[in-house]
């Protein structure tokens, strides 16, 4: 899978995933970590899954966070954005500004 991901991004790409910036493309031009509080993430996921019960979603997220803390290499983002109580447009603008700044720095 790693080789395929690298092949797909060899000419430049925007990719997301828990290990894209640390394991797949450690030399990426810009690594962005989008975060949100666990309550916010649970509410979003429950909304996506119209039949999901919020408490079960919260437990599932807590379990995954616990496992990830032990099994995923440390993240080394260039930019961390807390998306809690931010809409998609606000997050997009923050990331776009970081991309533009990074591109201006790159010769």
WOSUL-V316915 format. One record per pair of residues at least 24 apart in sequence whose C-alpha atoms are under 10 Angstrom apart, sorted by the first residue. I is the first residue (numbers start at 1). J is the second residue. Records with the same first field share a line. If there is no record, write none. Layout:
I: J  J
This chain:
18: 68  72  73  75
19: 72  73  74  75
20: 75
21: 75  76  77  78
22: 72  73  74  75  76  77
23: 72  73  74  75
26: 75  76  77
28: 77  78
29: 78  99  102  103  106
30: 77  78  79  95  98  99  102  103
31: 75  76  77  78  79  80  98  99
32: 75  76  77  78  79  80  81  95  98  99
33: 75  76  77  78  79  80  81  82  83  95
34: 77  79  80  81  82  83  84  91  95
35: 80  81  82  83  84
36: 81  82  83  84  85  86
37: 82  83  84  85
38: 62  65  84
39: 84
40: 83  84  85
41: 83  84
78: 102
